[in-house]
């Protein structure tokens, strides 16, 4: 009797401890997701390769090409926005940030979700805890490529497995009826054959089962979120695919449960092979694979819905973490009007406003803010069209493609010089122009890889050509000659500075008109270059001016 009581106490203590641990785990997770919302994300690792898997497995190419993406440091912009809890959220966010073809209705649906999660803290936190079931395990990032080739992950032939499952029953029935030992021998031999088959398939099956478990973690998260009955666009889109996929998740859960129980048992190996003799593992596994193949489209919808929910929460968090934001107003006019726009990666940004309704040249001295401003313009016109969020007080713009030529560098492996690489970038810009849709073209230091005379002539010709196309052009340049040569086609803006005896002060503000100052020699002087260099440089500038 005392032994029974001790066992009962032990069992109760064991289950009590497990229950307490789960409660504490959920409390800790709730606290973590609650405290992280609205904070600047801190990423210990920035592994973009695995996050790209979803993007790379999409049938449609990205709207933003790799040159533009790299010119604008969009990976860093992504990390600044990314406060996702799951791999699915990160992959959907990364893919979304590469797209520009969203309709107004699609952006309205995204906005509905962002606003819902901004205003419903309790539901948001519950959803984030559910998304932790998917998490950011290494294997979870491989779900898209795994699903795209899932038919290759079957083990053996289900027809053969079914025959091998039925034959022992036939032999057993034969022995029971006839008492003939031959049937008993066939029965034993068949079980041995089944164990051999299971042994050969075991390693591949167990590896794939682990991946199936990762796949089904998305089903579990989706089912949990669906139970919350959030009447919000992305949450409602979970219901249909879940109807088709619930059974798949149940089968995989049974397989994993059986495997875990065997591992926990002292006779686990024996139990494993006894069950393996029935080939249940293999037939159940193949059944799950077949169901995922059959409902691959539905699984894709579920994965996108779960990831989109996480993405919407991340965008809501991002909005809360920045000084201010606005949602864009789209119109038909080929103009971009922004008020107090800033760059999302700057900690203490200076805001600028512009009514950009004509092609423009932005001039100014070194380090005055030209490049940062035109990058901020490009980034905000991109984010307006995919995450419906702009770093500004107001933004009015058309739906437009965005293409840039900025961070040019030579390519030793391809044998491309700086200038060759630059003209390739510009040519791709010309080839991208579309008479049916406006293209926003942003260029930093056009043709700086060649001599001054040819640079001015070629730059003028290219910019004149662009002025007649269906595009809106903004060029940052040191070549003040262009402002005069193209004054009838391009508006002029500039950045400047105040030069003192001991320092140079930049206000990073945009002003109308072309630049009237240069500061390259003053910067050399400020940085402590030898006086001989400074004197020679000033003399050369004076001599050139007198010749003109």
Phi, psi and omega in degrees: 000316180298324179296319180296319179297316180298318179297316180299317179297317180298314180297316179297318179297319181297310180293325177297317179296316179298317179297315179298318180297318179295319179297315180296321179298316180293321178298315181297318179294318178299318179296318182297312182290328179293318184283334183279339183293131179083004179257153175295126183295143175244113182254115178293321177236143178239073182267094184279339184300315183286331179291335181286348185305316181297313179302316184287344179260010177274142180292331182264134179293156179295148177282334179259118183285167186295328179297310179298315181303315181285323177306320187265007182053046186291337173298319178292325175296318177301312181297328179292326181276328190290105172236032184289152180265337185236160175296323180300318179298315180297317182292319179292319178298315181297317178295315181300321181291348176266000185251146178230003187266015181294136176280168177300322180295320179292321178291325176295321178295318177298316180298322178301316180293317180300315181294321180300311183287336175292326188259351183240082185297317183299309180296320180300313181294321178297319180294318180297322176296319177296321181293339176296340177295330174277309176061203182233041175296152181304317184294332184294335178286344182268004181302312181302308179294326178297315181292329181291338180232034188295332181297339179282354186259010173292153177244119177064201182243126180295330178297314178297316180299319181295318178298316180292336176281323184282321185305317179301323179293322178296313181295322179295317178296320178298319179293320181296325183277316188261342186061020181276124183293343178299319178296323178296320178295316177298322179299310180297317180297320179297319178296322178296316178301317180298319179295320178297315178301314181297319181299316180292327183270348190302312185296314180294320180298313183294322177297314180291326179298322177299318179291323176298321177298320177296317178299317183285345175296330176292321177298316181296315179297316179298319179295318178298316181294321180298325180293339181287344177058042176287122181273075185216149194308304185293323179294320180294333182284357177283329193300312185298307180295330179296328179300323182279334193253354183301318183297321178301313179300322180295319180295314181297321179297321177296318179297316180294320179298316178298318180294318180295320179296322179293320180293330181279345184268147177294332179259027186302316182297315180297314179298321181301312183283331175295317177288326178299330179296337178274350182061021180298318180306312188289318180291322178293320179297310180297326177297318178296317179299315180298321179293321178292325175295315181297321184248033181298321179297317180294322178295320178301320178295319180295315180300317180294320181294314179298314179296324181292324176298313179298318179298315181299320177294320179297319178295319177300319178295317179301315180302321181288338186271353183252163185303313176195163180211171172215160170265143185285155172247118184266141179218179182272338183294143179275071180207152177236115178250121181232145176238126177053054179276145178215167182273131186291343183268356181271136180288317179234076187286151170261130185268148177224153179237149179202144170253094188266086181246007177215153176304145190222147173245128179249117179248174180154166183283172181298139175066017183275345176121006182301306185296318180298320181294311183291329174293319178299321177298313182295314182298316182291326177289334175284307183296331177301324188266352178236323176248009173056039185218130178233142175274081183191172174277326175202149178217126172237130186198165173270163166293127187208153169283157179230128179217141186229163169219103188223287189277066183281142174212154179289161182235101184295320184295321179273350180077021180269127174286173178303313184293319178299316179297320182294316182288334173296317178298317181291323179295320178297327177295316179295321181289338182280341185304140186227120181295340182271342183220134180297141175243126175271117183250122180240124182232134177248119179055071183298129176053040181287354183274010180226180184291158189300314184299310181287329178298314181296314182296314182289320179298317179300315182296317181294314182292327176293318177299314181296329182295342181260002182258170180279072182208164176239117190250137171227122184238129171261132184208153171268349185278092182293341177300327182297329182296325178279318182295332184242022186297335180276348183245334186234136170285156181241137175224161179207162170244150181217188183208167174249122183259119177256187180288325186248348183205174175237129183248124178254138175257351176056031179257144180272132180235150176289154177091167180282161179291149181238004183227158174230148184225013184299313181292323179295325177293321176300317180295316181297325181277001172089025176294154180304145183300326179301317179296316182297315182296316180296320180296315179296321179296320180294320178296318180296318180296318179296319180296319181294324179295325179290000000 
